[in-house]
Amino acid sequence: MSKQNAVVFTHFDVTEFLDSEASMAQYLQAMLDESGGDPAMIAVALGDIARARGMTQMARDTGLAREALYRALSPNGNPELATIAKVLKALGLKLAVQAA
């Protein structure tokens, strides 16, 4: 393959695009829809959104330790509902339930 036809990959970081409450809500809704409500993917999405806001600020706003947030909102995390509620409140988001 010549240099002219070389494919260039760049690192994609979703947090660069989560710059408003609207974009955060849309991302979380898309993750909920696409994952079928998989708790691990919900935790990952909330982790991405929290990183976009800044984990130090999230720790202050939720009253939780920064390390605990990283752990809970990781792919292997298993956040309690209380943690999710605190994170959503700090982000200015809320969950809504609708009939399937």
Disulfide bonds with the S-S distance in Angstrom:
none
